[in-house]
Amino acid sequence: MFGYFNGLNSPVWDFFATVLAKRGTGREADLEHGQRIQAACVHFADHIQGQKLLDHDVCPVCQSSQVDIWPTESAGIIEVAEVSHTRFMALPEVIRRQSALDFDGG
């Protein structure tokens, strides 16, 4: 299952960017901060067709992350759903904030 998330235009990304403090300064700190925001966006995303989203590829059979992302056979046409955060954003802000801080520390 694949999902598309437009973080540049997302209030969810903006929320995590303000809640999750940047650790340090410079390019490496910026990259690490972006990775933590992305991980939070994935973690708190609504499931798509009952499946929890991940920010990396996994084998659908064995769940290994050691997969070839370039298939040797055509998979045909697939539908890519837009990632949403409806359930998370419906929570009171204090709960969303604490959930984000708990996730970031874990």
C-alpha angles and dihedrals in degrees: 000000000000131000134190120221121187100205094173092068099033129115086202091061090046091050093053091043090059097040100044107067119223111246108221133335136278136046097310091052090049092051093047091048091052091049091052091049091049092049090051092048089053095043095052097039121119113258117258113225089342095308124122111228126241131196093227138049120266134183109259090217107044101013091234117154089213096095136139106243092199107072118217091214129048113262092199122225117336130190115233113204124211113251114240136189100199096136095045095046091048090063118096111270094245090057092045090050094049092045090053092048092048090050093048092052094046 
